[in-house]
Each structure stands twice: as structure tokens, then as C-alpha cells.
Amino acid sequence: MRTLSDRTAGFTDSVIRRMTRISDEYDAVNLSQGFPDFEPPKEITDRLSEVAKEGPHQYAVTWGAQNFREALARKQEHFSGLSIDPNTEVVITCGSTEAMMAAMMSVTNPGDKVVIFSPFYENYGADTILSGAEPIYVPLNPPEFHFDPEVLEDAFRQGAKAMILCNPSNPCGKVFTKEELELIASLAIKYDAYVITDEVYEHIIYAPHKHTYLATLPGMRERTIECSSLSKTYSITGWRLGYVIASPEIIERVKKVHDFLTVGAAAPLMEAAVVGLNFPDSYYEELQAHYTHMKNLFLAGLKDIGLQFTEPQGAYYVLVDIREFGYKSDLEFCEDLARKVGVGAVPGSSFFKEEVNHLIRVHFAKKDETLNEALNRLSDIRKKMTK
């Protein structure tokens, strides 16, 4: 038999999804894969019940149902201040995962270089390789996760055609300041590069931090390809409703790539989710308050246990330092944590290009009782885990 693809030969399975399977195997509290254990807004699920009976049940327009695109454009205009044409500047995708892939394939050619901050969500490197491009990693330096402007510019000097920017960042929870974003924008303009943004956590921000849309900065509307989804904002990770917002020229290409990748997002789910896109500001204020409560509850528990961690500015992940336990492998630590303690986590090495084996990622998008159960199990971690 002829050999399989060289491009994908080095791929492993998703470490995040693997840790969910391990958590399930040991009946561990799953703080690895980032999905909530509480219900979506009732208004959305009630509308889904109606749609199940009345439809639509057939293909929507390939780049997204008209009413969904219009509602999304209005919602994003409200929060960003940018005018968005739902017909020429929006494509609805099967989750932000497909949005990122469609954006990458629309922008890059084989051999092009793409800047990625490290730590990074594990799909970014794979997206780059699948597109035939070459990643250039720039470190975000813990514990503040700042970047060195000179190191970043050196990455652009190498001929980068695009950059991937996750803001707020998964896994470290960094919210990029306006000054940092202005620096990134200046480099993109100076070196004539695109910036593909992953803004899926745009509404999960902790005071006093604020989210700035990169596309709102001078000169960046035409260079920014915004990728996001409804998954986190409306607690519907399984619905796989994502989107790309960009200039008409870019969107025209994204439409074609998206069509051949997945044809289109699920018509009944788009119809039901329109309700959420029309929510008032109070919904997003309550969402932020809810996540702030979960963060405070969980981080206070970690402090009581005496674990070292970095406090997130946004998103819902915490990087915990495990050096005190004496493990050389963070993957082995996470496997033992699920088996011996009953809590699921993700090894930090899956997010870093640098050699990092002393961090694990846990998340707190859970009910109070789930978080309290996890903290209760973690309370005697030193008895069960020290090598």
C-alpha cells in the first residue's frame, strides 16, 4: 500500500478530548474539556422545541440563514461599533473550529508563514499544517503572559503572511490590552499581514479588564478575519454554530472554502439561536456576573488547598503549577489525577511550543455543586499524588 499523508503523519488525537475520555473512564469530575454542565438559556431551548416541529429542516443558504446573519450582524455591531453587512461580510460555519480552518485556507498558500502565540489552543498548529503553511511561535511569558515586542516583530520579519490571535486567550486567560493590540496592528500593517482572531470568549471578561475588537483599530478592518461562535456565550457548545466576519473580498473566498468543507451549518439550530442573538445587554451583564462568581468560588478553593496558579483575566481556564508533586510528565500527572483523585485536567504541554511540563489546565464553567465536589476531591491531593 502507498504511504498515507506526510502532512498529517505527526498528528496525535486531541489531548483535550482524550482527557475527557479518561475522566469518563474513572468517573472523574471533568474540568478538562471546556464545556459547561448547566443548561443554555431557556428562551433558546424553548425555541428549539418549536423549531423541531415546524422547521426548517432542510439546507439553509450555504453561508448561513438570512435571519441568523442579520441578527448576528446587529449583535456584533452593537458590541464592536463597526458597521457589518450581513450579506457580504458574514459567513456562518460549523463551529469556530471550521471558521478558523476556512479562514486559514482562504488566506494562506503552502509555504506561507503564520505567527502563533504560545501557549495556544491546540487546533492552531494543526490548522496551519493542514493549510500547508509554517507556524512561527512567539512565547507569552508567564506568569503575566506578556510578549516581547522585538521577538514578535522578528516573527513578522521572517515573512509572516498572517497571525492567529486568541483574545481572551485559551489556555492562559490573558486579555490583551489595547496598547498590546495597537502594537500587533502596527506590525500587521508594517509587514502587510492578516490577523485571524479567535474571539470566542469575547463576553467572558473579568473586571477591570475589557475586550477590544482588533478590527476596530485604525487600518485593521481590512486585515482582520474575526472567527468566533455562539458556543461559550450561550452555553451551546454542541450546536456547532460559528462564524467568520471580514471584508467582502475575504468573505467571498471564505464562502467558497466553507461550502466545500461543510456545505452549511444546521438550519434548525440557526433558527433557534436567533433568539439568543437578540438578547438585551442585561443577558451579557448576567453572563459576566455568573462567570465571575464561578471564578471566585473555584480560585478561592484552590487558594485554600494551597495550589499555585495564574488568575485568568478572561475565558474560564486556570493554569495550575504542579512542580511540588515531583512529576516529570504532566500527562502522567493528569492521568493519575483522574484515576487517584477523581478530577480531570489537561496537561499544559499540549498548549506550549516551549518545553513546559509543570502546568495543567482546569476550567470552572460548572455548577457550584460540581466545582465544590472537584475542590473536595482536590483537598487531599498531596496524600494521593506526590511522587
Residue pairs with C-beta under 8 A, 6 or more apart in sequence:
7 129
7 130
7 132
8 129
8 130
10 129
11 126
11 129
14 122
15 122
15 331
15 346
15 347
15 350
16 32
16 33
16 34
16 122
16 346
16 350
17 33
19 32
19 33
19 334
19 338
19 344
19 345
19 346
19 347
20 30
20 32
20 33
20 344
22 28
22 334
22 335
22 338
22 339
22 344
23 29
23 30
23 32
23 338
23 344
24 30
25 338
26 338
26 339
26 342
27 342
28 337
28 338
28 339
28 341
28 342
28 343
28 344
29 342
29 343
29 344
29 366
29 370
29 373
29 374
29 377
30 344
31 343
31 344
31 345
31 362
31 363
31 364
31 366
31 374
32 334
32 344
32 345
32 346
32 361
32 362
32 363
33 344
33 346
34 170
34 232
34 237
34 316
34 317
34 363
34 365
35 237
35 238
35 365
36 235
36 237
36 365
36 366
37 365
37 366
37 367
37 370
38 235
38 366
38 367
39 45
39 235
40 234
40 235
40 236
40 276
41 234
41 235
41 275
41 276
41 279
41 283
43 275
43 276
43 279
44 234
44 236
44 272
44 273
44 275
44 276
45 272
47 271
47 272
47 274
47 275
48 268
48 269
48 272
50 272
51 268
51 271
51 272
52 268
55 267
55 268
55 271
56 65
56 267
56 268
56 271
57 267
57 268
58 267
59 263
59 264
59 267
60 68
60 264
60 265
60 267
60 270
61 264
62 255
62 258
62 259
62 263
62 264
63 69
63 90
63 91
63 92
63 255
63 258
63 259
63 264
64 72
64 90
64 91
64 92
64 243
64 264
64 265
64 270
65 92
65 267
65 270
65 271
66 86
67 271
67 274
68 92
68 270
68 271
68 273
68 274
68 277
69 86
69 87
69 90
69 92
70 86
71 274
71 277
71 278
72 86
72 90
72 92
72 243
72 277
73 84
73 85
73 86
73 89
73 90
74 277
74 278
75 277
75 278
76 82
76 84
76 245
77 83
77 84
79 202
79 213
80 213
80 215
80 216
81 216
82 213
82 215
82 216
82 221
84 90
84 245
85 248
88 248
88 251
88 252
89 245
89 246
89 247
89 248
89 251
90 243
90 244
90 245
90 251
91 99
91 102
91 243
91 244
91 251
91 254
91 255
91 258
92 241
92 242
92 243
92 264
92 265
92 270
93 99
93 102
93 242
93 243
93 244
93 258
93 262
93 265
94 240
94 241
94 242
94 261
94 262
94 265
94 266
95 229
95 231
95 240
95 241
95 242
96 198
96 200
96 227
96 228
96 229
96 231
96 242
96 243
97 123
97 242
98 240
98 242
98 258
98 261
98 262
99 227
99 228
99 229
99 242
99 243
99 244
100 123
100 124
100 127
100 164
100 196
100 198
100 227
101 127
101 130
101 131
101 261
102 244
102 254
102 257
102 258
102 261
103 196
103 225
103 227
103 244
103 246
103 254
104 114
104 127
104 128
104 130
104 131
104 133
104 162
104 196
105 130
105 131
105 257
105 261
106 225
106 250
106 253
106 254
106 257
107 161
107 162
107 194
107 196
107 225
107 250
108 114
108 128
108 131
108 132
108 133
108 161
108 162
109 132
109 133
109 161
110 131
110 132
110 133
111 132
111 133
111 134
112 131
112 132
112 133
112 134
112 161
112 162
113 133
113 134
113 135
113 136
113 158
113 159
113 160
113 161
114 128
114 133
114 134
114 135
114 136
114 160
114 161
114 162
114 163
114 164
115 135
115 136
115 138
115 152
115 155
115 156
115 160
115 162
115 163
115 164
115 193
116 124
116 125
116 128
116 135
116 136
116 137
116 138
116 163
116 164
116 353
117 137
117 138
117 139
117 140
117 147
117 164
117 165
117 166
117 169
118 137
118 138
118 139
118 140
118 351
118 352
118 353
118 354
119 140
119 145
119 169
119 171
119 172
119 348
119 351
119 352
119 356
120 137
120 164
120 166
120 351
120 352
120 353
121 166
121 170
121 171
121 198
121 351
122 350
122 351
124 135
124 164
124 166
125 135
125 353
127 164
128 134
128 135
128 164
129 135
133 161
133 162
136 155
136 158
136 160
137 353
137 354
138 147
138 148
138 151
138 152
138 155
139 147
139 148
139 151
139 353
139 354
140 146
140 147
140 169
140 172
140 174
141 147
141 148
142 172
142 310
142 319
142 359
143 310
145 169
145 172
145 174
145 310
147 180
149 183
152 183
152 184
152 187
153 187
156 163
156 187
156 188
156 190
156 191
156 193
157 191
160 191
160 193
161 193
161 194
162 193
162 194
162 195
162 196
163 184
163 188
163 193
163 194
163 195
163 196
164 195
164 196
164 197
164 198
165 176
165 184
165 195
165 196
165 197
165 198
165 214
166 197
166 198
167 174
167 175
167 176
167 181
167 197
167 198
167 199
167 202
167 211
167 214
167 314
168 174
168 175
168 201
168 202
168 204
168 205
168 211
168 312
168 313
168 314
168 315
169 175
169 176
169 314
169 315
170 198
170 200
170 201
170 315
170 317
171 317
171 319
171 346
171 348
171 351
171 361
172 310
172 312
172 317
172 319
173 310
173 311
173 312
173 313
173 314
173 315
173 316
173 317
173 318
173 319
174 312
174 313
174 314
175 205
175 209
175 210
175 211
175 313
175 314
176 184
176 212
177 212
178 210
178 212
181 212
181 214
181 217
182 217
184 195
184 214
185 195
185 214
185 217
185 218
185 219
185 220
185 223
187 193
188 194
188 195
188 220
188 223
189 219
189 220
189 223
193 223
194 223
194 224
194 225
195 214
195 220
195 223
195 224
195 225
196 225
196 227
197 213
197 214
197 215
197 224
197 225
197 226
197 227
198 227
198 228
199 211
199 213
199 226
199 227
199 228
200 227
200 228
200 229
200 231
200 232
200 233
201 232
201 314
201 315
201 316
202 211
202 213
202 228
202 233
203 211
203 232
203 233
203 284
203 287
203 288
204 232
204 233
204 287
204 288
204 291
204 314
204 315
204 316
205 211
205 288
205 313
205 314
206 288
206 291
206 292
206 295
206 312
206 313
206 314
207 292
209 313
209 314
211 314
213 226
214 220
214 224
214 226
215 221
215 224
215 226
215 245
221 247
222 247
222 249
224 246
225 244
225 245
225 246
225 250
225 254
226 244
226 245
226 246
227 242
227 243
227 244
228 242
228 243
228 245
229 240
229 241
229 242
229 243
230 236
230 239
230 241
230 242
230 273
230 276
230 277
231 237
231 239
231 240
231 241
231 242
232 316
232 365
233 276
233 284
233 287
234 273
234 276
236 269
236 273
236 276
239 266
239 269
239 273
240 265
240 266
240 269
241 265
241 266
241 269
241 270
241 273
242 265
244 251
244 254
244 258
245 251
246 254
258 264
276 283
291 316
291 365
294 316
294 364
294 365
294 366
294 368
294 371
295 312
295 316
295 364
297 364
297 368
297 371
297 372
298 318
298 364
298 371
298 374
298 375
299 309
299 311
299 318
299 364
301 371
301 372
301 375
301 378
302 309
302 318
302 320
302 375
302 378
304 375
305 375
305 378
305 379
305 381
307 320
307 321
307 378
307 381
308 320
308 321
308 324
309 318
309 319
309 320
309 321
310 318
310 319
311 318
312 318
316 363
316 364
316 365
317 361
317 362
317 363
318 361
318 362
318 363
318 364
319 348
319 359
319 360
319 361
320 345
320 359
320 360
320 361
320 362
321 358
321 359
322 330
322 333
322 358
322 359
322 360
323 358
324 386
325 333
325 381
325 382
325 385
325 386
325 387
326 386
326 387
327 333
327 336
327 357
327 387
328 357
329 347
329 357
330 347
330 348
330 349
330 356
330 357
330 358
330 359
330 360
331 347
331 349
333 347
333 360
333 385
334 344
334 345
334 346
334 347
334 360
336 385
337 343
337 344
337 345
337 360
337 381
337 385
338 344
338 345
340 384
340 385
341 377
341 378
341 380
341 381
341 384
341 385
342 377
343 362
343 374
343 377
343 378
345 360
345 361
345 362
346 360
346 361
346 362
347 357
347 360
347 361
348 356
348 357
348 358
348 359
348 360
348 361
349 355
349 356
349 357
349 359
351 361
352 359
362 374
364 371
366 374
